[in-house]
Amino acid sequence: MPYGTPALGWLMKGAIVSRYYFHIRDGWHVIPDDEGIECSSWGAAWVEAYASADDLAAAALRDGLPRSAGAIEIADHAGNILGRVAVPAQRYLG
């Protein structure tokens, strides 16, 4: 059974788990992540954000979409933006 509150993380089998939210920003528009993902550490959240950014860039290239100044915003349970990872579309174009 979880210990503590889900919003702040809990102790499961000796590991602290926190929920992070990965919003997609494309210019002025934001697609919010309402579910979030439980990550074992801040570093794991960054790895998830970089993987999501790569997936978005690859999908844009595959679908013939133009480059954008998009980013993945990592947020906590209170909605505070903790970090941003740019979507590297230019890496896949050449």
N, CA, C and O atoms as a GROMACS GRO file, in nm:
protein
  376
    1MET      N    1   0.085  -0.118   0.000
    1MET     CA    2   0.000   0.000   0.000
    1MET      C    3   0.089   0.124   0.000
    1MET      O    4   0.188   0.128   0.073
    2PRO      N    5   0.056   0.224  -0.079
    2PRO     CA    6   0.139   0.345  -0.087
    2PRO      C    7   0.148   0.418   0.046
    2PRO      O    8   0.054   0.417   0.125
    3TYR      N    9   0.260   0.479   0.069
    3TYR     CA   10   0.284   0.558   0.189
    3TYR      C   11   0.297   0.704   0.148
    3TYR      O   12   0.372   0.736   0.056
    4GLY      N   13   0.224   0.792   0.214
    4GLY     CA   14   0.231   0.934   0.179
    4GLY      C   15   0.123   0.969   0.079
    4GLY      O   16   0.028   0.894   0.060
    5THR      N   17   0.138   1.083   0.014
    5THR     CA   18   0.037   1.128  -0.081
    5THR      C   19   0.087   1.106  -0.223
    5THR      O   20   0.206   1.126  -0.250
    6PRO      N   21   0.001   1.064  -0.314
    6PRO     CA   22   0.044   1.042  -0.452
    6PRO      C   23   0.101   1.168  -0.517
    6PRO      O   24   0.191   1.158  -0.600
    7ALA      N   25   0.051   1.285  -0.480
    7ALA     CA   26   0.099   1.408  -0.542
    7ALA      C   27   0.245   1.436  -0.509
    7ALA      O   28   0.318   1.492  -0.591
    8LEU      N   29   0.288   1.397  -0.394
    8LEU     CA   30   0.426   1.423  -0.352
    8LEU      C   31   0.517   1.303  -0.368
    8LEU      O   32   0.638   1.314  -0.348
    9GLY      N   33   0.462   1.191  -0.401
    9GLY     CA   34   0.541   1.070  -0.414
    9GLY      C   35   0.513   0.976  -0.298
    9GLY      O   36   0.458   1.018  -0.196
   10TRP      N   37   0.551   0.852  -0.312
   10TRP     CA   38   0.532   0.758  -0.203
   10TRP      C   39   0.642   0.655  -0.202
   10TRP      O   40   0.719   0.642  -0.297
   11LEU      N   41   0.648   0.581  -0.093
   11LEU     CA   42   0.750   0.480  -0.075
   11LEU      C   43   0.694   0.346  -0.121
   11LEU      O   44   0.596   0.297  -0.064
   12MET      N   45   0.756   0.288  -0.222
   12MET     CA   46   0.714   0.157  -0.271
   12MET      C   47   0.839   0.072  -0.288
   12MET      O   48   0.926   0.102  -0.370
   13LYS      N   49   0.847  -0.034  -0.212
   13LYS     CA   50   0.961  -0.125  -0.219
   13LYS      C   51   1.092  -0.048  -0.206
   13LYS      O   52   1.190  -0.079  -0.274
   14GLY      N   53   1.095   0.051  -0.117
   14GLY     CA   54   1.218   0.123  -0.089
   14GLY      C   55   1.251   0.237  -0.183
   14GLY      O   56   1.355   0.301  -0.166
   15ALA      N   57   1.166   0.266  -0.281
   15ALA     CA   58   1.196   0.373  -0.376
   15ALA      C   59   1.091   0.483  -0.366
   15ALA      O   60   0.972   0.455  -0.355
   16ILE      N   61   1.135   0.606  -0.372
   16ILE     CA   62   1.044   0.720  -0.375
   16ILE      C   63   0.997   0.737  -0.520
   16ILE      O   64   1.079   0.740  -0.612
   17VAL      N   65   0.867   0.748  -0.539
   17VAL     CA   66   0.812   0.766  -0.673
   17VAL      C   67   0.735   0.897  -0.673
   17VAL      O   68   0.652   0.922  -0.586
   18SER      N   69   0.763   0.982  -0.771
   18SER     CA   70   0.693   1.108  -0.785
   18SER      C   71   0.626   1.113  -0.921
   18SER      O   72   0.673   1.052  -1.017
   19ARG      N   73   0.516   1.186  -0.929
   19ARG     CA   74   0.445   1.201  -1.055
   19ARG      C   75   0.488   1.332  -1.120
   19ARG      O   76   0.483   1.438  -1.059
   20TYR      N   77   0.529   1.321  -1.246
   20TYR     CA   78   0.566   1.437  -1.325
   20TYR      C   79   0.471   1.445  -1.444
   20TYR      O   80   0.420   1.344  -1.492
   21TYR      N   81   0.449   1.567  -1.490
   21TYR     CA   82   0.359   1.593  -1.602
   21TYR      C   83   0.441   1.650  -1.716
   21TYR      O   84   0.527   1.736  -1.695
   22PHE      N   85   0.414   1.602  -1.838
   22PHE     CA   86   0.493   1.639  -1.954
   22PHE      C   87   0.403   1.709  -2.056
   22PHE      O   88   0.343   1.646  -2.142
   23HIS      N   89   0.395   1.842  -2.042
   23HIS     CA   90   0.311   1.922  -2.131
   23HIS      C   91   0.385   1.945  -2.262
   23HIS      O   92   0.508   1.958  -2.264
   24ILE      N   93   0.311   1.950  -2.370
   24ILE     CA   94   0.370   1.977  -2.502
   24ILE      C   95   0.342   2.123  -2.536
   24ILE      O   96   0.227   2.165  -2.542
   25ARG      N   97   0.448   2.199  -2.560
   25ARG     CA   98   0.435   2.340  -2.597
   25ARG      C   99   0.479   2.355  -2.742
   25ARG      O  100   0.586   2.309  -2.782
   26ASP      N  101   0.393   2.421  -2.821
   26ASP     CA  102   0.424   2.452  -2.959
   26ASP      C  103   0.396   2.600  -2.979
   26ASP      O  104   0.284   2.639  -3.008
   27GLY      N  105   0.498   2.680  -2.962
   27GLY     CA  106   0.479   2.825  -2.968
   27GLY      C  107   0.398   2.871  -2.848
   27GLY      O  108   0.438   2.851  -2.734
   28TRP      N  109   0.283   2.932  -2.876
   28TRP     CA  110   0.198   2.984  -2.768
   28TRP      C  111   0.100   2.879  -2.717
   28TRP      O  112   0.036   2.900  -2.614
   29HIS      N  113   0.086   2.769  -2.787
   29HIS     CA  114  -0.013   2.668  -2.753
   29HIS      C  115   0.049   2.560  -2.664
   29HIS      O  116   0.163   2.517  -2.685
   30VAL      N  117  -0.030   2.517  -2.565
   30VAL     CA  118   0.015   2.411  -2.475
   30VAL      C  119  -0.089   2.300  -2.474
   30VAL      O  120  -0.208   2.325  -2.458
   31ILE      N  121  -0.041   2.177  -2.492
   31ILE     CA  122  -0.126   2.060  -2.477
   31ILE      C  123  -0.090   2.002  -2.340
   31ILE      O  124   0.017   1.945  -2.324
   32PRO      N  125  -0.181   2.015  -2.242
   32PRO     CA  126  -0.147   1.970  -2.107
   32PRO      C  127  -0.150   1.818  -2.094
   32PRO      O  128  -0.230   1.750  -2.159
   33ASP      N  129  -0.064   1.768  -2.012
   33ASP     CA  130  -0.062   1.627  -1.974
   33ASP      C  131  -0.140   1.618  -1.844
   33ASP      O  132  -0.090   1.658  -1.739
   34ASP      N  133  -0.261   1.566  -1.850
   34ASP     CA  134  -0.347   1.559  -1.732
   34ASP      C  135  -0.323   1.436  -1.646
   34ASP      O  136  -0.367   1.430  -1.531
   35GLU      N  137  -0.253   1.336  -1.701
   35GLU     CA  138  -0.231   1.211  -1.628
   35GLU      C  139  -0.096   1.205  -1.560
   35GLU      O  140  -0.085   1.160  -1.445
   36GLY      N  141   0.008   1.248  -1.629
   36GLY     CA  142   0.143   1.240  -1.574
   36GLY      C  143   0.197   1.099  -1.574
   36GLY      O  144   0.129   1.004  -1.611
   37ILE      N  145   0.321   1.088  -1.534
   37ILE     CA  146   0.391   0.960  -1.528
   37ILE      C  147   0.467   0.955  -1.396
   37ILE      O  148   0.528   1.054  -1.356
   38GLU      N  149   0.465   0.841  -1.331
   38GLU     CA  150   0.543   0.823  -1.210
   38GLU      C  151   0.686   0.791  -1.248
   38GLU      O  152   0.712   0.699  -1.325
   39CYS      N  153   0.778   0.868  -1.193
   39CYS     CA  154   0.922   0.848  -1.219
   39CYS      C  155   0.993   0.828  -1.086
   39CYS      O  156   0.955   0.886  -0.984
   40SER      N  157   1.095   0.747  -1.088
   40SER     CA  158   1.167   0.714  -0.966
   40SER      C  159   1.262   0.825  -0.922
   40SER      O  160   1.307   0.826  -0.807
   41SER      N  161   1.292   0.919  -1.013
   41SER     CA  162   1.384   1.028  -0.979
   41SER      C  163   1.365   1.143  -1.076
   41SER      O  164   1.298   1.130  -1.178
   42TRP      N  165   1.425   1.256  -1.041
   42TRP     CA  166   1.424   1.372  -1.130
   42TRP      C  167   1.497   1.337  -1.260
   42TRP      O  168   1.454   1.378  -1.368
   43GLY      N  169   1.605   1.263  -1.250
   43GLY     CA  170   1.679   1.221  -1.368
   43GLY      C  171   1.594   1.133  -1.460
   43GLY      O  172   1.602   1.146  -1.582
   44ALA      N  173   1.514   1.046  -1.403
   44ALA     CA  174   1.425   0.962  -1.483
   44ALA      C  175   1.320   1.046  -1.554
   44ALA      O  176   1.280   1.014  -1.666
   45ALA      N  177   1.275   1.154  -1.491
   45ALA     CA  178   1.180   1.246  -1.555
   45ALA      C  179   1.246   1.313  -1.676
   45ALA      O  180   1.182   1.328  -1.780
   46TRP      N  181   1.372   1.354  -1.663
   46TRP     CA  182   1.444   1.415  -1.775
   46TRP      C  183   1.459   1.317  -1.891
   46TRP      O  184   1.440   1.353  -2.007
   47VAL      N  185   1.493   1.192  -1.858
   47VAL     CA  186   1.507   1.090  -1.962
   47VAL      C  187   1.374   1.073  -2.036
   47VAL      O  188   1.373   1.062  -2.159
   48GLU      N  189   1.264   1.070  -1.963
   48GLU     CA  190   1.131   1.058  -2.024
   48GLU      C  191   1.102   1.177  -2.114
   48GLU      O  192   1.047   1.160  -2.223
   49ALA      N  193   1.136   1.297  -2.069
   49ALA     CA  194   1.112   1.418  -2.149
   49ALA      C  195   1.194   1.416  -2.278
   49ALA      O  196   1.142   1.450  -2.384
   50TYR      N  197   1.322   1.378  -2.269
   50TYR     CA  198   1.405   1.371  -2.390
   50TYR      C  199   1.352   1.266  -2.487
   50TYR      O  200   1.351   1.288  -2.608
   51ALA      N  201   1.308   1.152  -2.436
   51ALA     CA  202   1.253   1.048  -2.523
   51ALA      C  203   1.125   1.096  -2.590
   51ALA      O  204   1.103   1.070  -2.708
   52SER      N  205   1.041   1.168  -2.516
   52SER     CA  206   0.917   1.221  -2.573
   52SER      C  207   0.948   1.325  -2.680
   52SER      O  208   0.882   1.328  -2.784
   53ALA      N  209   1.047   1.410  -2.656
   53ALA     CA  210   1.086   1.511  -2.755
   53ALA      C  211   1.136   1.445  -2.883
   53ALA      O  212   1.101   1.489  -2.992
   54ASP      N  213   1.217   1.342  -2.870
   54ASP     CA  214   1.265   1.269  -2.988
   54ASP      C  215   1.150   1.204  -3.064
   54ASP      O  216   1.148   1.205  -3.187
   55ASP      N  217   1.054   1.147  -2.990
   55ASP     CA  218   0.938   1.084  -3.054
   55ASP      C  219   0.856   1.186  -3.131
   55ASP      O  220   0.812   1.159  -3.243
   56LEU      N  221   0.836   1.304  -3.073
   56LEU     CA  222   0.760   1.410  -3.142
   56LEU      C  223   0.832   1.456  -3.268
   56LEU      O  224   0.768   1.477  -3.371
   57ALA      N  225   0.963   1.474  -3.260
   57ALA     CA  226   1.041   1.518  -3.375
   57ALA      C  227   1.037   1.415  -3.487
   57ALA      O  228   1.022   1.450  -3.604
   58ALA      N  229   1.050   1.288  -3.452
   58ALA     CA  230   1.046   1.182  -3.553
   58ALA      C  231   0.908   1.174  -3.618
   58ALA      O  232   0.898   1.153  -3.739
   59ALA      N  233   0.802   1.191  -3.539
   59ALA     CA  234   0.667   1.187  -3.594
   59ALA      C  235   0.643   1.305  -3.687
   59ALA      O  236   0.578   1.290  -3.791
   60ALA      N  237   0.694   1.423  -3.651
   60ALA     CA  238   0.678   1.541  -3.737
   60ALA      C  239   0.747   1.518  -3.872
   60ALA      O  240   0.691   1.550  -3.977
   61LEU      N  241   0.867   1.464  -3.869
   61LEU     CA  242   0.940   1.437  -3.992
   61LEU      C  243   0.866   1.332  -4.077
   61LEU      O  244   0.850   1.349  -4.198
   62ARG      N  245   0.823   1.225  -4.012
   62ARG     CA  246   0.753   1.117  -4.082
   62ARG      C  247   0.624   1.168  -4.148
   62ARG      O  248   0.589   1.126  -4.258
   63ASP      N  249   0.554   1.258  -4.079
   63ASP     CA  250   0.427   1.309  -4.129
   63ASP      C  251   0.442   1.431  -4.219
   63ASP      O  252   0.343   1.487  -4.265
   64GLY      N  253   0.567   1.473  -4.246
   64GLY     CA  254   0.592   1.585  -4.334
   64GLY      C  255   0.553   1.720  -4.276
   64GLY      O  256   0.526   1.814  -4.350
   65LEU      N  257   0.550   1.729  -4.144
   65LEU     CA  258   0.515   1.855  -4.079
   65LEU      C  259   0.635   1.948  -4.073
   65LEU      O  260   0.749   1.902  -4.067
   66PRO      N  261   0.611   2.078  -4.075
   66PRO     CA  262   0.723   2.172  -4.068
   66PRO      C  263   0.788   2.171  -3.931
   66PRO      O  264   0.730   2.127  -3.832
   67ARG      N  265   0.911   2.220  -3.928
   67ARG     CA  266   0.980   2.235  -3.800
   67ARG      C  267   0.903   2.332  -3.712
   67ARG      O  268   0.838   2.423  -3.761
   68SER      N  269   0.911   2.311  -3.583
   68SER     CA  270   0.848   2.404  -3.491
   68SER      C  271   0.943   2.430  -3.375
   68SER      O  272   1.041   2.360  -3.355
   69ALA      N  273   0.910   2.532  -3.299
   69ALA     CA  274   0.989   2.566  -3.181
   69ALA      C  275   0.925   2.500  -3.060
   69ALA      O  276   0.908   2.564  -2.956
   70GLY      N  277   0.891   2.373  -3.073
   70GLY     CA  278   0.822   2.302  -2.967
   70GLY      C  279   0.913   2.261  -2.853
   70GLY      O  280   1.036   2.263  -2.865
   71ALA      N  281   0.849   2.225  -2.743
   71ALA     CA  282   0.923   2.180  -2.626
   71ALA      C  283   0.834   2.091  -2.541
   71ALA      O  284   0.711   2.098  -2.549
   72ILE      N  285   0.895   2.009  -2.461
   72ILE     CA  286   0.827   1.932  -2.357
   72ILE      C  287   0.856   2.005  -2.227
   72ILE      O  288   0.972   2.027  -2.191
   73GLU      N  289   0.750   2.043  -2.155
   73GLU     CA  290   0.766   2.108  -2.026
   73GLU      C  291   0.740   2.006  -1.916
   73GLU      O  292   0.637   1.939  -1.916
   74ILE      N  293   0.833   1.995  -1.824
   74ILE     CA  294   0.820   1.902  -1.712
   74ILE      C  295   0.761   1.982  -1.596
   74ILE      O  296   0.816   2.083  -1.554
   75ALA      N  297   0.647   1.933  -1.543
   75ALA     CA  298   0.580   2.004  -1.434
   75ALA      C  299   0.560   1.911  -1.315
   75ALA      O  300   0.558   1.789  -1.328
   76ASP      N  301   0.544   1.973  -1.198
   76ASP     CA  302   0.513   1.895  -1.077
   76ASP      C  303   0.362   1.893  -1.055
   76ASP      O  304   0.285   1.945  -1.136
   77HIS      N  305   0.320   1.834  -0.945
   77HIS     CA  306   0.177   1.818  -0.917
   77HIS      C  307   0.105   1.952  -0.900
   77HIS      O  308  -0.016   1.960  -0.919
   78ALA      N  309   0.177   2.057  -0.863
   78ALA     CA  310   0.118   2.189  -0.843
   78ALA      C  311   0.114   2.272  -0.971
   78ALA      O  312   0.064   2.384  -0.971
   79GLY      N  313   0.168   2.217  -1.080
   79GLY     CA  314   0.170   2.289  -1.206
   79GLY      C  315   0.293   2.373  -1.229
   79GLY      O  316   0.303   2.443  -1.330
   80ASN      N  317   0.389   2.368  -1.137
   80ASN     CA  318   0.514   2.442  -1.152
   80ASN      C  319   0.598   2.378  -1.262
   80ASN      O  320   0.621   2.257  -1.262
   81ILE      N  321   0.645   2.460  -1.356
   81ILE     CA  322   0.732   2.410  -1.463
   81ILE      C  323   0.872   2.395  -1.405
   81ILE      O  324   0.932   2.493  -1.361
   82LEU      N  325   0.923   2.272  -1.405
   82LEU     CA  326   1.053   2.241  -1.347
   82LEU      C  327   1.164   2.241  -1.450
   82LEU      O  328   1.282   2.257  -1.415
   83GLY      N  329   1.129   2.223  -1.576
   83GLY     CA  330   1.229   2.220  -1.682
   83GLY      C  331   1.164   2.209  -1.817
   83GLY      O  332   1.046   2.176  -1.828
   84ARG      N  333   1.243   2.237  -1.921
   84ARG     CA  334   1.195   2.228  -2.060
   84ARG      C  335   1.299   2.155  -2.144
   84ARG      O  336   1.420   2.173  -2.126
   85VAL      N  337   1.250   2.074  -2.236
   85VAL     CA  338   1.336   2.003  -2.330
   85VAL      C  339   1.287   2.039  -2.470
   85VAL      O  340   1.171   2.015  -2.503
   86ALA      N  341   1.374   2.094  -2.552
   86ALA     CA  342   1.338   2.133  -2.689
   86ALA      C  343   1.313   2.010  -2.774
   86ALA      O  344   1.379   1.907  -2.758
   87VAL      N  345   1.218   2.022  -2.865
   87VAL     CA  346   1.192   1.916  -2.963
   87VAL      C  347   1.292   1.937  -3.077
   87VAL      O  348   1.285   2.037  -3.147
   88PRO      N  349   1.384   1.842  -3.095
   88PRO     CA  350   1.496   1.860  -3.189
   88PRO      C  351   1.464   1.824  -3.334
   88PRO      O  352   1.532   1.740  -3.392
   89ALA      N  353   1.362   1.886  -3.393
   89ALA     CA  354   1.321   1.850  -3.529
   89ALA      C  355   1.434   1.866  -3.629
   89ALA      O  356   1.446   1.784  -3.721
   90GLN      N  357   1.518   1.968  -3.615
   90GLN     CA  358   1.625   1.991  -3.711
   90GLN      C  359   1.723   1.874  -3.717
   90GLN      O  360   1.786   1.854  -3.822
   91ARG      N  361   1.739   1.799  -3.612
   91ARG     CA  362   1.831   1.686  -3.612
   91ARG      C  363   1.787   1.580  -3.712
   91ARG      O  364   1.871   1.509  -3.768
   92TYR      N  365   1.658   1.567  -3.735
   92TYR     CA  366   1.606   1.464  -3.823
   92TYR      C  367   1.593   1.509  -3.968
   92TYR      O  368   1.554   1.429  -4.053
   93LEU      N  369   1.624   1.634  -3.996
   93LEU     CA  370   1.604   1.685  -4.130
   93LEU      C  371   1.728   1.680  -4.217
   93LEU      O  372   1.723   1.719  -4.334
   94GLY      N  373   1.837   1.636  -4.165
   94GLY     CA  374   1.948   1.644  -4.253
   94GLY      C  375   2.057   1.552  -4.229
   94GLY      O  376   2.157   1.555  -4.301
   0.00000   0.00000   0.00000
